[in-house]
Amino acid sequence: MAPSHVLRCCQRGLAWIPVIFIALVVCWSYYAYVVELCIITIPNTGEKIIYLVVFHLSFIMFVWSYWKTIFTRPANPSKEFCLPKAEKEQYEKEERPETQQEILKRVASSLPLYTRTGAGAIRYCDRCQVIKPDRCHHCSACDMCVLKMDHHCPWVNNCVGFSNYKFFILFLAYSLVYCLFIAATVLQYFIKFWTLCRRKSAENCPKSDLPDSHAKFHVLFLFFVAAMFCISILSLFTYHLWLVGKNRSTIEAFRAPVFRNGPDKNGFSLGFTKNIAQVFGDQQKYWLLPVFTSQGDGLTFPTRLVAIDPEQPAVVLHPDSQRKSSEDGSIQQSSPLSESQNRLLSNHLHTNDDQEYGLKSDESETITISVESES
């Protein structure tokens, strides 16, 4: 039997096959479009220039976002989620699950944890030996716990999670634009070549201004490939846009996160606008660029104002203090929040989102906000 590390190396090598396949297809599509279509086939110079400029813009953004999705390392839980040495030794020696849970509860009492297992236990990864932050899951392919894990994508050979989810969305968007542009601009020449091939044996076949060379095979195949990828990417892109609007991961869409009060599929939803900001950030000028602008640290997340966790400290906001907010939007509060949480909880607190949570701007009662950490 081969050593386990040799098998592991073989698995890692084979995992790059889908990425290499996509890279080869992209390289061929570049050659087919630029050389075979624009340089050889298209006779009009102005049309060539316009097509080449737009093509290269979409190509650069597509490759850039794809590169960032592949080579951005997934974010992992910080050291504070590891068991202290004494508790770790005690946990490993203990055989009873009930006692192990008591140890985990003592450690987790000082951590911003709100989600549990289906049975209500503390979520602990025996493989990584860490208490899982909210929305964090263990990836067997990457062999690590990934913050806000969405899924493991074989086409990028990487886990899609907190650190690269924005890049993944942009990769889908720009790949869709890339395929749509190719299919739209190649269509007329696809029809001409297709008609030419069918009439080639006819006696009165009209002469065509298109070159009778191997370029026609590249153009024909280019349209089929672009249309095929366009259809498949469109469905995936639409699904992930829906997930972003709901502030859910793919895992949470299939299995609702479990809080102490039970499962809640909308537990992390803050309203459409704030959900978008969680992934793309506050500054819209950076939304279309594959640079990291997501809010938070991947360990903690604000949540819906639907249920108060009695075992975790709450942040209390008073209407009077909200009126005295500083110009930068920060809110005076009784306990500190992270920068991203502070922005999310302070912005538009008296907007339509309040109606969703059942709040009124003129109420004098205290508004209690429970801030959750990221799984």
C-alpha positions as CSV (number, residue, x, y, z in Angstrom):
1,M,0.0,0.0,0.0
2,A,1.3,3.4,-1.0
3,P,2.0,5.8,1.9
4,S,-0.8,8.2,2.7
5,H,1.2,11.3,1.9
6,V,1.8,9.9,-1.6
7,L,-1.9,9.4,-2.1
8,R,-2.5,12.8,-0.8
9,C,-0.1,14.4,-3.3
10,C,-1.8,12.5,-6.1
11,Q,-5.2,13.7,-5.1
12,R,-3.9,17.3,-5.0
13,G,-2.4,16.9,-8.4
14,L,-5.6,15.4,-9.9
15,A,-7.6,18.2,-8.3
16,W,-6.0,20.7,-10.7
17,I,-7.3,18.9,-13.8
18,P,-10.6,20.9,-13.9
19,V,-8.7,24.2,-13.6
20,I,-6.3,23.2,-16.3
21,F,-9.2,22.2,-18.5
22,I,-10.8,25.7,-18.0
23,A,-7.5,27.4,-18.7
24,L,-7.0,25.5,-22.0
25,V,-10.5,26.4,-23.1
26,V,-10.0,30.0,-22.3
27,C,-6.7,30.1,-24.1
28,W,-8.2,28.5,-27.2
29,S,-11.2,30.9,-27.1
30,Y,-8.8,33.8,-27.0
31,Y,-6.9,32.5,-30.1
32,A,-10.1,31.6,-31.9
33,Y,-11.7,35.0,-31.3
34,V,-8.8,37.3,-31.7
35,V,-6.9,35.6,-34.6
36,E,-9.4,33.4,-36.4
37,L,-12.4,35.7,-36.1
38,C,-11.2,39.3,-35.7
39,I,-8.0,39.2,-37.7
40,I,-8.8,36.6,-40.4
41,T,-12.6,36.6,-40.8
42,I,-14.0,40.1,-40.1
43,P,-13.3,42.4,-43.1
44,N,-14.3,45.7,-41.5
45,T,-11.5,47.4,-39.6
46,G,-13.8,49.5,-37.4
47,E,-15.7,46.4,-36.4
48,K,-12.5,44.6,-35.6
49,I,-11.3,47.4,-33.3
50,I,-14.6,47.6,-31.3
51,Y,-14.8,43.9,-30.9
52,L,-11.2,43.6,-29.8
53,V,-11.4,46.4,-27.2
54,V,-14.6,45.1,-25.6
55,F,-13.3,41.5,-25.7
56,H,-10.1,42.3,-24.0
57,L,-11.9,44.3,-21.2
58,S,-14.1,41.4,-20.4
59,F,-11.3,38.9,-20.8
60,I,-9.0,40.8,-18.3
61,M,-11.8,41.1,-15.7
62,F,-12.7,37.4,-16.1
63,V,-9.2,36.2,-15.7
64,W,-8.5,38.5,-12.8
65,S,-11.5,37.4,-10.8
66,Y,-10.9,33.7,-11.7
67,W,-7.2,34.1,-10.5
68,K,-8.3,35.7,-7.2
69,T,-10.9,32.9,-6.6
70,I,-8.4,30.2,-7.1
71,F,-5.4,31.6,-5.2
72,T,-7.1,33.3,-2.3
73,R,-6.5,31.1,0.7
74,P,-9.7,30.2,2.7
75,A,-9.9,32.0,6.0
76,N,-9.6,29.8,9.1
77,P,-10.7,30.2,12.8
78,S,-8.4,32.3,14.9
79,K,-6.4,30.9,17.9
80,E,-9.1,32.1,20.4
81,F,-11.3,29.3,19.1
82,C,-8.8,26.7,20.0
83,L,-9.1,24.9,23.4
84,P,-6.6,26.0,26.0
85,K,-4.0,23.4,26.8
86,A,-5.6,22.3,30.1
87,E,-9.1,22.0,28.7
88,K,-7.7,20.3,25.6
89,E,-6.0,17.6,27.7
90,Q,-9.1,17.2,29.8
91,Y,-11.3,16.9,26.7
92,E,-9.1,14.3,25.1
93,K,-9.0,12.2,28.3
94,E,-12.7,12.4,28.9
95,E,-14.8,9.6,27.2
96,R,-18.3,10.7,28.1
97,P,-19.9,13.1,25.5
98,E,-21.8,14.9,28.2
99,T,-18.7,15.8,30.1
100,Q,-16.9,16.8,26.9
101,Q,-19.8,19.2,26.1
102,E,-19.5,20.7,29.5
103,I,-15.8,21.5,28.8
104,L,-16.7,23.0,25.5
105,K,-19.5,25.1,27.0
106,R,-17.1,26.6,29.6
107,V,-14.7,27.6,26.9
108,A,-17.4,28.8,24.5
109,S,-19.0,31.0,27.2
110,S,-16.3,33.7,26.4
111,L,-16.7,33.4,22.7
112,P,-19.2,35.0,20.4
113,L,-21.1,31.8,19.5
114,Y,-24.8,31.6,18.8
115,T,-25.3,28.6,16.5
116,R,-25.3,25.0,17.7
117,T,-25.5,21.5,16.2
118,G,-28.9,20.0,15.4
119,A,-28.9,18.4,18.9
120,G,-28.1,21.8,20.5
121,A,-24.4,21.0,21.3
122,I,-21.4,23.2,20.8
123,R,-20.0,22.7,17.3
124,Y,-16.5,21.3,17.6
125,C,-14.2,20.0,14.9
126,D,-12.2,17.0,16.1
127,R,-10.1,17.1,13.0
128,C,-8.9,20.7,13.4
129,Q,-9.4,20.7,17.2
130,V,-11.2,24.1,17.2
131,I,-14.6,25.3,18.3
132,K,-16.3,26.2,15.1
133,P,-17.3,29.9,14.8
134,D,-20.8,30.5,13.5
135,R,-21.2,29.7,9.8
136,C,-17.8,27.9,9.8
137,H,-17.6,24.3,8.4
138,H,-14.9,21.7,7.9
139,C,-14.0,21.0,4.2
140,S,-12.8,17.5,3.7
141,A,-11.2,18.3,0.4
142,C,-9.1,21.2,1.8
143,D,-8.8,19.4,5.2
144,M,-9.5,22.6,7.2
145,C,-12.2,24.6,8.8
146,V,-13.3,27.4,6.5
147,L,-15.0,30.6,7.8
148,K,-18.4,31.2,6.3
149,M,-17.9,28.2,4.0
150,D,-20.2,28.2,1.0
151,H,-18.9,25.1,-0.9
152,H,-15.8,23.5,-2.3
153,C,-15.6,24.2,-6.1
154,P,-13.6,21.8,-8.2
155,W,-13.5,24.3,-11.1
156,V,-11.3,26.6,-9.0
157,N,-9.8,23.8,-6.8
158,N,-10.5,25.9,-3.7
159,C,-13.0,26.4,-1.0
160,V,-15.4,29.3,-1.6
161,G,-15.9,31.1,1.7
162,F,-15.6,34.4,3.5
163,S,-12.2,35.3,2.0
164,N,-13.1,34.8,-1.7
165,Y,-16.9,34.7,-2.0
166,K,-17.0,38.1,-3.6
167,F,-14.3,37.0,-6.1
168,F,-16.4,33.9,-6.9
169,I,-19.5,36.0,-7.6
170,L,-17.5,38.3,-9.9
171,F,-15.9,35.3,-11.6
172,L,-19.4,34.0,-12.4
173,A,-20.5,37.5,-13.5
174,Y,-17.5,38.2,-15.8
175,S,-17.4,34.7,-17.2
176,L,-21.1,35.2,-18.1
177,V,-20.3,38.5,-19.8
178,Y,-17.4,37.0,-21.6
179,C,-19.5,34.1,-23.0
180,L,-22.4,36.3,-23.8
181,F,-20.2,38.8,-25.7
182,I,-18.5,36.0,-27.7
183,A,-21.8,34.3,-28.6
184,A,-23.5,37.6,-29.6
185,T,-20.6,38.8,-31.8
186,V,-19.9,35.4,-33.4
187,L,-23.5,34.7,-34.2
188,Q,-23.7,36.4,-37.5
189,Y,-20.5,34.8,-38.7
190,F,-21.7,31.4,-37.4
191,I,-24.8,31.7,-39.5
192,K,-22.8,32.7,-42.6
193,F,-20.4,29.9,-42.2
194,W,-23.1,27.4,-41.4
195,T,-25.1,28.5,-44.5
196,L,-21.9,28.4,-46.6
197,C,-21.2,24.8,-45.5
198,R,-24.7,23.6,-46.3
199,R,-24.7,25.3,-49.8
200,K,-21.2,24.5,-50.8
201,S,-22.2,21.6,-52.9
202,A,-25.1,23.5,-54.6
203,E,-24.7,24.5,-58.2
204,N,-25.8,28.1,-57.8
205,C,-24.2,28.7,-54.5
206,P,-23.7,32.5,-54.1
207,K,-20.2,33.7,-53.5
208,S,-19.3,34.7,-50.0
209,D,-16.8,37.3,-48.8
210,L,-15.8,35.1,-46.0
211,P,-12.5,33.3,-46.3
212,D,-12.8,29.6,-47.1
213,S,-10.2,28.4,-44.6
214,H,-10.0,26.5,-41.3
215,A,-11.2,29.7,-39.5
216,K,-14.8,28.6,-40.1
217,F,-14.3,25.5,-37.9
218,H,-13.0,27.7,-35.0
219,V,-15.9,30.1,-35.4
220,L,-18.5,27.4,-35.5
221,F,-17.1,25.6,-32.5
222,L,-16.5,28.9,-30.6
223,F,-20.2,29.7,-30.8
224,F,-21.3,26.3,-29.5
225,V,-18.8,26.4,-26.6
226,A,-19.8,30.0,-25.6
227,A,-23.5,29.2,-25.7
228,M,-23.1,26.0,-23.7
229,F,-21.0,27.7,-21.0
230,C,-23.4,30.7,-21.0
231,I,-26.4,28.6,-20.2
232,S,-24.7,26.7,-17.4
233,I,-23.1,29.8,-15.8
234,L,-26.4,31.8,-16.0
235,S,-28.2,29.3,-13.7
236,L,-25.4,29.2,-11.2
237,F,-24.9,33.0,-11.2
238,T,-28.6,33.6,-10.7
239,Y,-28.7,31.1,-7.7
240,H,-25.8,32.8,-6.0
241,L,-27.2,36.3,-6.5
242,W,-30.3,35.0,-4.7
243,L,-28.1,33.6,-1.9
244,V,-26.4,37.0,-1.5
245,G,-29.7,38.8,-1.3
246,K,-30.8,36.4,1.5
247,N,-27.4,36.4,3.2
248,R,-27.2,32.7,3.1
249,S,-24.4,30.3,2.1
250,T,-25.1,27.2,-0.1
251,I,-24.8,25.1,3.0
252,E,-27.3,27.2,4.9
253,A,-29.7,27.1,2.0
254,F,-29.9,23.3,2.3
255,R,-29.6,23.2,6.1
256,A,-30.8,26.1,8.1
257,P,-28.4,27.3,10.9
258,V,-29.5,26.2,14.3
259,F,-29.7,28.7,17.1
260,R,-30.6,28.1,20.7
261,N,-34.2,28.8,19.9
262,G,-34.2,26.4,17.0
263,P,-33.3,26.5,13.3
264,D,-33.8,29.8,11.4
265,K,-33.0,30.0,7.7
266,N,-33.2,33.8,7.8
267,G,-31.2,34.1,11.0
268,F,-28.4,36.1,9.3
269,S,-30.5,38.2,7.0
270,L,-30.4,41.9,7.7
271,G,-32.5,43.1,4.8
272,F,-31.5,43.2,1.1
273,T,-29.3,46.3,1.2
274,K,-27.3,45.2,4.2
275,N,-27.0,41.7,2.9
276,I,-25.4,43.0,-0.3
277,A,-23.0,45.1,1.8
278,Q,-22.0,42.1,3.8
279,V,-20.4,40.6,0.7
280,F,-19.5,43.6,-1.5
281,G,-18.8,46.2,1.2
282,D,-20.0,49.8,1.7
283,Q,-18.2,51.5,-1.2
284,Q,-20.0,50.8,-4.4
285,K,-17.0,51.9,-6.5
286,Y,-15.2,48.7,-5.6
287,W,-18.1,46.3,-6.1
288,L,-17.1,45.4,-9.7
289,L,-13.4,45.0,-8.9
290,P,-12.0,41.7,-7.6
291,V,-10.5,43.3,-4.5
292,F,-11.5,42.3,-1.0
293,T,-14.1,44.6,0.4
294,S,-16.4,42.3,2.4
295,Q,-17.5,43.5,5.8
296,G,-16.4,41.9,9.1
297,D,-13.6,39.5,10.1
298,G,-15.3,36.2,9.1
299,L,-15.6,35.3,12.8
300,T,-18.6,37.4,13.9
301,F,-21.7,38.5,12.1
302,P,-24.7,40.7,13.0
303,T,-28.0,38.9,12.9
304,R,-31.8,39.5,12.5
305,L,-33.5,41.2,15.4
306,V,-35.8,38.2,15.9
307,A,-34.7,36.4,19.1
308,I,-32.6,37.3,22.0
309,D,-30.0,34.8,23.2
310,P,-30.2,34.7,27.0
311,E,-26.7,33.1,27.3
312,Q,-24.8,35.8,25.3
313,P,-24.3,39.5,26.2
314,A,-26.5,41.8,24.2
315,V,-25.8,45.3,22.8
316,V,-28.3,47.8,23.9
317,L,-29.1,50.8,21.7
318,H,-31.3,53.6,22.9
319,P,-33.2,55.9,20.6
320,D,-31.7,58.9,22.2
321,S,-28.2,57.7,21.6
322,Q,-29.1,57.0,18.0
323,R,-30.1,60.7,17.5
324,K,-26.7,61.7,18.8
325,S,-24.8,59.5,16.3
326,S,-21.7,61.0,15.0
327,E,-21.3,62.1,11.4
328,D,-19.5,59.0,10.4
329,G,-22.6,56.9,11.3
330,S,-21.2,55.3,14.5
331,I,-23.6,54.7,17.4
332,Q,-23.1,55.2,21.1
333,Q,-23.5,51.8,22.6
334,S,-23.0,50.0,25.9
335,S,-20.5,47.4,24.6
336,P,-18.1,47.6,21.7
337,L,-18.8,46.1,18.3
338,S,-16.5,45.4,15.4
339,E,-16.3,48.0,12.7
340,S,-18.4,46.0,10.3
341,Q,-21.0,45.2,12.9
342,N,-21.2,48.9,13.9
343,R,-21.7,50.0,10.3
344,L,-24.4,47.4,9.7
345,L,-26.3,48.1,12.9
346,S,-26.1,51.9,12.6
347,N,-26.9,52.4,9.0
348,H,-30.6,52.9,8.1
349,L,-31.8,51.7,11.5
350,H,-35.0,53.6,11.0
351,T,-35.7,52.6,7.5
352,N,-37.9,50.0,5.9
353,D,-35.9,47.3,7.5
354,D,-37.3,48.3,10.8
355,Q,-40.8,47.4,9.6
356,E,-39.5,43.9,8.8
357,Y,-38.2,43.5,12.3
358,G,-41.4,45.1,13.8
359,L,-39.6,48.3,15.1
360,K,-40.9,51.8,15.1
361,S,-38.7,54.9,15.0
362,D,-40.8,56.8,17.6
363,E,-40.8,54.0,20.2
364,S,-39.2,55.0,23.4
365,E,-38.4,51.5,24.6
366,T,-34.9,50.1,24.5
367,I,-33.9,48.3,21.2
368,T,-31.9,45.2,22.0
369,I,-29.7,43.8,19.3
370,S,-28.1,40.4,19.4
371,V,-24.9,40.3,17.5
372,E,-23.9,36.9,16.3
373,S,-20.6,35.4,15.1
374,E,-19.9,33.9,11.8
375,S,-20.1,30.1,11.4
